[in-house]
């Protein structure tokens, strides 16, 4: 299935928005665009939701025909236990994870220990963790970690764009991670010259207009055949004002969903 996440509405739920979108509003936008999945990813307010609020959100998603996923940063025992609780209340079967947080970068040995401690409960609940590819942890180390833990509930959230910042070739990242993928983040990207042609800026691009080899990604991972959800995200730069940023965000959501549908096998 294809869908959106909180990063697809990044500016519209940020503190720059005159009236920031809440989760029910983002779910309704997702349904209006005829998408079937919504990933609540790195959206800190959800941690403070009461059980009743979480059940109401699950009920709304059910009414709209939307599958919920979660996303967070960090793999400490308490944190993963809390997100498993949230997942159960929301009916989410997948949590996109990240090994590091802004405050802590565990060693590979510590990361393996923490995941091995948490995953039996996830396995029992039928919930998976998909650790995202990103520049702070090489794709080689990420694959090594997933192989070492060797849990059916642990895999990879593949986003090859993130690894460019660590000078990893996106094609190599796709090839290396493909067997372990449980979730896909789809965003295009491009390098543009900075003012005066001094250096480059790596930023988002509308899907199909940048450097992401989307066809190779799909043919290698085969998400439809494997039941892997594809979540659209953006690296949309701030456009100088909220109105233009929101307009482009909504345009990219619609156009990128159309791109995925027109290029599906």
N, C-alpha and C positions, 0 to 999 in steps of 0.2 A: 504494500500500500504506500501511497505517497501522502505527505502532509507538511504541516508547518510547525514551527516552534516559537518560543518566546523571542528568539533571536531574529525571527522574521518580522517582529513588531518592535524592534529594539528601541527606536526613537519614540514610538508611540506609547510605550509604557514607561519611558524614562522620566526623570524629573524635569526635562526640558518641555514636556508636553503640557499644555494648559490644563487638560483633563486626562491624565494617564489612563490607558486602557487597563482594566483588571482582567483576571483570567476568564470570567464568564463572557466578557466582551470579545476577547481573543478567540474563544471557542466559537462564538457566533460568527465572527469574521471567517474563521476556517470553514465553517459549514456553508457560508455564502459563496465561498470559492470552490465548493464541492470537493474539498479535501477530506480524507478519512482518518487522519492521525494528527494529534497535537502533542508536542513534547514540551513539558514544563521544565525548562532547562536553565539552571543558575538563576532562578527567580526566587530571591530570598524570602519575600513575604509568605510563600506557601509553607515555610517552616513554622510560622506562627499561627497557621489556620487551626481552628478547633476541629475536633472529630466531626461535629455536625456540619461545619463548612466544607470539609473534605467530602463527606457523603453527599452534600448538595451538589458539589462540583461533579462528582461521579455521576449523579443522577442526570444533571444537565448534559454531560457528555453522552450518556446513554440515550437521552431523548433526541440528541442531534446526530446520533450514529457515528460518534467520533471515538476512536481508540486513544486512550491516554498513555503517555510515557513520561518518565521523569528524567531529570539530569542534575548532577551536582558535582562539586569538586571536593576531593579528599576521601581517604579510605580508612580513617580511624574507626575503631570498633564501635564507639558510641554513635558516630555519625552514620555509618552504614546501617546500624540497627535502627536508627530513627527513620532513615529513608526507606527501609523495608516496611516499617510500620505505615509510613505515608503511602507506599505503593499498594499495600493491602487495602487500605481504606479507599484509595482511588481506583482500584482494580487495574493498576498498571503492572505489566509483566516485564518491563524493561526499564533499567536505570542507566543512563549514560553517565559514566564516571570519569574522573581524572585523578591520576595518582597524586599529583602535587596540589598544594594550595598556595596562595600568596605567602603564607606564614610557615609552611613546612614542606620540605622536599625529602621524603624518606629514601633511604638506601634501597637497593633492590632486595636485599635480604629482609628488611623491615616490611617493605611492600608485600612481599610474598607471605610473610607471617600474618600480616593483618588480613589479607584476602583469604588465606586458608582458615583463619579464625571466623570470618564472617560468612563464608559461602555455604556451609552446611545448612544454615537457616534459610538462605536464599534458594538452595536446591529444594528444600522441603516445601517452600512456598510457591515454587514454580516461577520465580522471578530471576531474571538474568541481569548481570552487570556487563556493560560494554564500555571498556576503557578507550578513551579517545586518543587518536594520533594527534600530536601537537609538538611544537618545537622544543619544549623543555625536556622531552623524553624521546630518544631516538626510536624509530620504528623497530630497529633491531632489538633494542632493550625491551620494548613493549611486547614483541612477539616472544622473546625469551621468558618474560614474566608470565605471560599467559600459558605458555607451554609448561613452565615449572609448576604452576598451580594446578593445571590439568583438571579443571572443573567444567562440567557441561553447562554450568550457569555463568561462566566467565568467557568473554570474547572481546572483540574490538569494535569500537565505533570509528569507522574509517572516514577521515576528512583529509584527503591528500593536500589540500591547500595550506593547512596549518604547518606542514612540515617544510614548506619552501623556506621559511624563515631560518631553518637550521641547515639550509643548503642540501636538503634531501630532494632527489628527483621524484616528482609525484608518481611517475610510472613505476619506479622501483618500490615505492611505498605501497602502491596498489598491489603489485605482484607479491610482495612479502606478506602483506596482511590479509589478503583475500581469503585464505582458508579459515580464518578465525573471525570473520566479520559477522556481527549480529545486528548492526545498525549502520546506516549511511547518513552522513551530513553532506548535503549537496550545496556547494557554493562555488561560483566561478571567481576568478581573480586575474589581475593584470598588473604589470609594472608600467608605471608612467614616469617620464622625466620630471624632476622637480624644477622649480623656477631657476632660470639661468643655466639649465642643463647640468646642475650640480647634484649628482646622485639620482636615486629612483625612489618612488613610493610604491609599496605593495598594497593594493586595495581591492575592494570588491568590484565585480563586473556583472552585468546582466548575463544570465546563463546562456551559453552559446557564443558569447562575444569575447571571452577571455582565453586563458591558457589551459583551463581544465579540459582534459581529453575525456569528455563525458562518455563517448561511445566505447572507449577502451575500458573505462571504469565499469560500465554496465556489462560489457561482454565478459569481463574477467570475474566480477563478483557474482553476477547472475542473481540479483536480489529477488526477482519475481519467483524464480524456481525454488529459491531457498527460504521464502517467506520473510525477507528482510525489508523492513520499512525504510523509506527514503524521506528524510526530513530536510526541507529547504531552509537554508540560513542565508544571511547576507553579511558582507563587509561593506555596507553602504556608508560612505563618509557623510558627516554632518554637512548640510547644504547651505549653511549660513542662517537659516531660519527654520522654524518648526514646520511651517506649511509646506515648503518645498521638500523637506526631508520626509515628511509623512506621505506626500504625493508620490514620490519616487519609491518609497518603501511599498506602498500599496500596488504601484505599477509593477515593480519587480516580483511581488508575490504572485500576481495574476499571470504575468508573462512567463515566469519560471515554472509555474504549475503547467501552463500550456506547453512549454518546451518538454517537460517530462512526459506529458501525455502523448505528444506527437512523436516522441522518440522511443516510446515503449515498444517492446517486441511483441 
